[in-house]
Amino acid sequence: MTARTDIGHRESEWISRVVAHDDHAAFAQLVRLHQSAVRQFLRRLTGNDWSRADDLAQDTFWKAYRNIGGYQARGRFLSWLFRIAYQLFITQERSGHQVMHVPLPDELYAPDDAGERLADNQLFDRMMALLRPDERAAIVLHYRHGLAHPEIAEAMQLPLGTVKSLIRRARLKLQEAHAATYSREST
């Protein structure tokens, strides 16, 4: 049995225990398994507003807990969590919440490469800020979290063609921004 299969089996067992017995310990295992991915996704969507991302992550898991009986196991559980997180983010955006851009702290990186990684991440964050929230979500889900286009469509509740268009447009915007950044640096 592969590690991914083993995790999937344990995940299914935990979900069943939560649904059947309201097992808080089983849900805590699900949170431990997926909280890092959900938080990273939300941090990218919020422009690295860690506080806002953590609040949204907490709301995501609370909503998932309350609605876990509705999870139909058609796709990965993580995709279902991403869908909840994205919906909460979009709802908050529509209510007029302004995205803050908070620089990443240096202690996240090893001292020998902290400056280079911080500069790379700051550039990436500036470039991601050029994207619309739906483009940003599609790019992060695809490239950072490895979701396939159909999984992204499920998570974002969009048609598959729309997801492909979002990713294509976002990649083009990022490529143009990257080219513009390096052409300014060389002049």
Phi, psi and omega in degrees: 000130180285163180299319180294320178295318179298315179297316178300321178294313178297320179300313179299320179297315180297317179299315179300318180294323178294314182295313186282323189234009183050046186281104182293325179295322178294320179294322177300324177295319178297319178297313180301322182292324190244354187297324180297314181296318180295316180296317179299317178301312182291327177296321177293320180293326184268010180068037180063031169278091188300319181296312179296317180297318179293322175298316179295323178296316178299316177298323178300311182290326177295315178295320178298318179298313182294333186244016186297335176296339178274352178290123187256007176056030175283333178226191179291146178299322179298322177297321178297318177295318177299321179298314178298314181299316180295318179297318178296318178299312181297319178300317179294320178298318181293336179280000174097013178293130179272136179283128176261149177248113182248127179294150179285139179289148181296329186292356177287342188240159175294144184303327185289337181235017184300313182298313181296314180294320179297316178297317178299315181292322179294320176297313179300315180297320177296319180292320179296329179294341178286343184271152172291156181305322181290325176293316180300315181298314181298316179296313182295317180297322183284306188273327182272322186251000172070023178282141175283162181307315179297325178292322177294318178302318178295313182296321183265356182054052179231157174296150182304317180299324178294318179298315179299319178295318179300314181295318180297313180297317181296317179299318179298314178299317181293321178296318179295318179294320179296315179296319180294321179297315182283334176287327176291321181292330183275351180261000000 
